[in-house]
Amino acid sequence: MMTQTIFFSPTNSTLKITTTIADAFKFEKLPDFNLTFPSKRKIENIGAKADILIFGAPVYAGKIPSMIIPAIKNMIGRNRWIIPIAIYGNVRVGNALSEMIYLFREQGFRILAAGSFIGEHSFTDNDLKLAVNRPDYDDLKIAREFGVKIREKLESDPKEIDMLGQKPDISEANFEYKARNLIKIIRVHGEKCNRCMGCWSICPTEAIDMDTLEIHEEKCFRCCACVKCCNFNVREIDFTMAPEMKEKFMEFSKIRKEPEFFL
């Protein structure tokens, strides 16, 4: 049986969880497919050669990123098994998981299992600490155990989970760009930059100018990958949200949420 892991993962949290689950299967694996890069999202019929797919996506404002929906709609299920995984920053998973379930069923997949896990929030910095360094050891242990349980299910008489899907609201396309109202990414220490181009290469919307390394605001949706990947702290997060909104985020930092999965 051949498996493949597909993920959208600007800050690598989704990559860590989905690949850990896949490793626990101990089936033969096709190379991982990274939808973070815009060129990859244009490829037709992603995952066509696999018998079982694991598909992971981060959660933005309680939804899956709208930029990956066209890639999902290019996938052909052929009644194959798929495992949707949503990664959120300890605030709320919202409708993200049910949206993936709806979309994959529309494409002809069967939902073998599903799960929501926690990753470090995009907005985390020295001031606001939300799910710092997650997924951590305990999260990855749970992910491995989840993978083992999925394999056991496959080896018995597997049936599709009965979790309901929810159609994404197309009126809210590009909703993730609303984060512009909450934070701004500023390049405060340009003199430290050695032009390694890490920020430019990781940006999922090609929002960073190749020559100046400045951000095109109209393209940036504040995933903060460019902040987190920089070893020289060239960029910082500037919180432009209202103080009461920031206080709400601070409250979420006091509670550790745990993974949840459905078999």
C-alpha positions as CSV (number, residue, x, y, z in Angstrom):
1,M,0.0,0.0,0.0
2,M,1.4,3.4,-1.1
3,T,0.9,6.5,1.0
4,Q,1.7,10.2,0.4
5,T,1.7,13.3,2.6
6,I,0.5,16.6,1.2
7,F,0.6,19.8,3.2
8,F,0.6,23.6,3.2
9,S,3.0,24.6,5.9
10,P,4.7,28.0,5.8
11,T,6.1,27.6,9.4
12,N,6.6,23.8,9.3
13,S,4.2,22.9,12.1
14,T,1.8,21.1,9.6
15,L,4.8,19.4,8.0
16,K,5.9,18.0,11.4
17,I,2.5,16.6,12.4
18,T,1.6,15.1,9.0
19,T,4.9,13.4,8.4
20,T,5.0,12.0,11.9
21,I,1.6,10.4,11.4
22,A,2.7,9.0,8.0
23,D,5.9,7.6,9.5
24,A,3.9,5.6,12.0
25,F,2.0,3.9,9.2
26,K,5.1,2.0,8.1
27,F,3.8,1.7,4.6
28,E,5.7,2.5,1.5
29,K,5.8,6.2,0.9
30,L,5.8,8.5,-2.1
31,P,7.8,11.8,-1.7
32,D,6.0,14.5,0.4
33,F,4.2,17.1,-1.6
34,N,4.5,20.7,-0.3
35,L,1.7,23.0,-1.3
36,T,3.3,26.0,0.4
37,F,5.0,26.9,-2.9
38,P,2.7,28.6,-5.4
39,S,4.0,26.6,-8.4
40,K,3.1,23.3,-6.7
41,R,-0.5,24.4,-6.1
42,K,-1.0,24.6,-9.9
43,I,-0.2,21.0,-10.6
44,E,-3.1,18.8,-11.8
45,N,-4.4,15.8,-9.8
46,I,-2.0,16.0,-6.9
47,G,-1.5,12.7,-5.1
48,A,-2.8,10.6,-8.0
49,K,-0.3,7.7,-7.4
50,A,-1.0,7.1,-3.7
51,D,-3.5,4.6,-2.2
52,I,-3.9,6.6,1.0
53,L,-3.3,10.4,1.4
54,I,-2.6,12.5,4.5
55,F,-3.5,16.1,3.9
56,G,-2.5,18.8,6.3
57,A,-3.3,22.5,6.4
58,P,-3.0,25.3,9.0
59,V,-6.0,27.2,10.3
60,Y,-6.5,30.9,9.7
61,A,-9.4,32.6,11.4
62,G,-11.1,29.2,11.9
63,K,-10.9,28.2,8.2
64,I,-8.5,26.5,5.8
65,P,-6.5,28.9,3.6
66,S,-8.5,29.8,0.5
67,M,-5.4,29.6,-1.7
68,I,-5.3,25.8,-1.3
69,I,-8.9,25.2,-2.3
70,P,-8.2,25.2,-6.0
71,A,-5.5,22.6,-5.5
72,I,-7.9,20.4,-3.6
73,K,-10.5,20.8,-6.4
74,N,-7.8,19.5,-8.8
75,M,-7.5,16.2,-6.9
76,I,-9.4,13.1,-8.0
77,G,-10.5,10.8,-5.2
78,R,-11.5,7.6,-7.1
79,N,-12.9,6.3,-3.8
80,R,-9.5,6.4,-2.1
81,W,-8.9,7.0,1.6
82,I,-7.7,10.4,2.8
83,I,-6.9,11.7,6.3
84,P,-7.4,15.5,6.7
85,I,-5.4,17.2,9.5
86,A,-5.9,20.8,10.7
87,I,-3.2,22.6,12.6
88,Y,-4.3,25.6,14.7
89,G,-2.5,28.0,17.0
90,N,-4.2,27.2,20.3
91,V,-7.0,29.6,19.7
92,R,-9.8,27.7,17.7
93,V,-9.9,25.1,15.0
94,G,-13.2,26.6,13.8
95,N,-14.6,25.0,10.6
96,A,-11.3,24.1,9.1
97,L,-11.5,20.4,9.5
98,S,-15.1,20.1,8.4
99,E,-14.4,22.3,5.4
100,M,-11.6,19.8,4.3
101,I,-13.9,16.9,4.9
102,Y,-16.6,18.5,2.7
103,L,-14.2,19.3,-0.1
104,F,-12.5,15.9,-0.2
105,R,-15.9,14.1,-0.3
106,E,-16.9,16.3,-3.2
107,Q,-13.7,15.1,-5.0
108,G,-14.6,11.5,-4.5
109,F,-12.4,10.6,-1.4
110,R,-13.4,8.6,1.6
111,I,-12.5,10.0,5.0
112,L,-10.6,7.3,6.9
113,A,-9.8,9.5,9.9
114,A,-9.3,13.1,10.8
115,G,-7.6,15.2,13.4
116,S,-6.8,18.6,14.8
117,F,-3.4,19.4,16.3
118,I,-1.7,22.5,17.7
119,G,1.2,24.4,16.3
120,E,2.9,27.6,17.3
121,H,0.6,30.5,16.5
122,S,1.8,32.7,13.6
123,F,1.6,35.8,15.8
124,T,3.9,34.4,18.5
125,D,6.8,36.6,19.4
126,N,8.6,37.9,22.5
127,D,5.5,39.7,23.6
128,L,2.7,37.3,22.7
129,K,3.4,33.6,23.4
130,L,0.8,31.3,21.9
131,A,1.6,27.6,21.7
132,V,5.4,28.3,21.7
133,N,7.5,25.5,20.1
134,R,4.5,23.3,19.4
135,P,4.1,20.7,18.1
136,D,6.2,19.6,21.0
137,Y,7.3,16.1,22.2
138,D,3.9,15.3,23.6
139,D,2.1,16.4,20.4
140,L,4.3,14.3,18.2
141,K,3.9,11.3,20.5
142,I,0.1,11.6,20.1
143,A,0.6,12.0,16.3
144,R,2.6,8.7,16.2
145,E,-0.1,7.0,18.3
146,F,-2.8,8.3,15.9
147,G,-0.8,6.9,13.0
148,V,-0.6,3.5,14.6
149,K,-4.3,3.5,15.3
150,I,-5.0,4.4,11.6
151,R,-2.9,1.5,10.5
152,E,-4.8,-0.9,12.8
153,K,-8.1,0.4,11.4
154,L,-6.9,-0.3,7.9
155,E,-5.9,-3.8,8.8
156,S,-9.4,-4.6,10.1
157,D,-12.6,-3.6,8.3
158,P,-12.2,0.1,7.8
159,K,-15.3,2.3,7.4
160,E,-15.5,6.0,6.7
161,I,-15.9,8.3,9.7
162,D,-19.3,9.9,10.1
163,M,-18.1,13.4,10.8
164,L,-20.1,16.0,8.8
165,G,-18.4,18.3,6.3
166,Q,-19.2,22.0,5.8
167,K,-19.0,23.8,2.5
168,P,-16.5,26.7,2.6
169,D,-18.3,30.1,2.3
170,I,-17.1,31.4,-1.0
171,S,-18.3,34.9,-0.1
172,E,-15.3,34.9,2.3
173,A,-12.7,34.1,-0.3
174,N,-9.3,35.5,0.7
175,F,-10.6,36.0,4.3
176,E,-7.1,35.2,5.7
177,Y,-6.0,38.6,4.5
178,K,-8.1,40.2,7.2
179,A,-5.1,39.5,9.5
180,R,-3.7,42.7,8.0
181,N,-5.9,44.5,10.4
182,L,-4.2,42.8,13.4
183,I,-0.5,42.9,12.7
184,K,2.1,44.3,10.4
185,I,5.5,42.7,9.6
186,I,8.2,45.3,9.7
187,R,11.9,45.0,8.6
188,V,13.5,46.7,11.5
189,H,17.1,45.5,11.3
190,G,17.9,45.6,7.6
191,E,21.6,46.0,8.3
192,K,21.7,42.5,9.8
193,C,20.4,40.9,6.6
194,N,23.0,38.7,4.7
195,R,20.6,38.1,1.8
196,C,20.3,34.4,2.4
197,M,16.9,34.7,0.6
198,G,15.3,32.3,3.1
199,C,12.3,34.7,3.6
200,W,11.9,35.2,-0.1
201,S,12.0,31.4,-0.9
202,I,9.5,30.4,1.8
203,C,6.8,33.0,1.2
204,P,3.6,31.2,0.1
205,T,2.2,34.2,-1.8
206,E,5.4,35.5,-3.4
207,A,4.9,38.7,-1.4
208,I,8.6,39.5,-0.9
209,D,10.4,41.5,-3.6
210,M,13.5,39.6,-4.8
211,D,15.6,42.7,-5.1
212,T,14.7,44.8,-2.1
213,L,13.3,42.0,0.1
214,E,10.5,44.4,1.1
215,I,7.0,43.0,1.5
216,H,4.2,43.8,-1.0
217,E,1.4,44.5,1.4
218,E,-1.4,43.5,-1.0
219,K,0.0,40.0,-1.3
220,C,0.9,39.3,2.4
221,F,-1.6,37.5,4.6
222,R,0.6,37.5,7.7
223,C,1.6,33.8,8.0
224,C,4.8,35.3,9.5
225,A,7.0,32.6,7.9
226,C,9.5,35.3,7.0
227,V,9.8,36.4,10.6
228,K,10.3,32.9,12.0
229,C,12.7,31.6,9.4
230,C,15.2,34.5,9.8
231,N,18.2,33.7,12.0
232,F,19.2,37.4,12.3
233,N,15.8,38.8,13.5
234,V,15.6,41.2,10.7
235,R,11.8,41.3,10.8
236,E,9.5,41.8,13.7
237,I,5.7,41.6,14.3
238,D,4.1,45.0,15.0
239,F,0.7,44.5,16.8
240,T,-1.7,47.0,15.3
241,M,-4.8,45.3,16.7
242,A,-6.9,46.9,19.3
243,P,-5.6,46.4,22.9
244,E,-8.7,44.4,23.9
245,M,-8.2,42.1,20.9
246,K,-4.6,41.5,22.0
247,E,-5.8,40.8,25.5
248,K,-8.0,38.0,24.1
249,F,-5.0,36.4,22.5
250,M,-3.1,36.7,25.8
251,E,-6.0,34.7,27.5
252,F,-5.6,31.9,25.0
253,S,-1.9,31.6,25.9
254,K,-2.8,30.6,29.4
255,I,-4.6,27.4,28.4
256,R,-2.9,24.4,26.7
257,K,-5.2,22.9,24.2
258,E,-4.7,19.3,23.1
259,P,-5.0,17.4,19.9
260,E,-8.3,15.7,19.0
261,F,-8.8,13.0,16.4
262,F,-11.6,11.0,14.9
263,L,-11.5,7.4,13.9
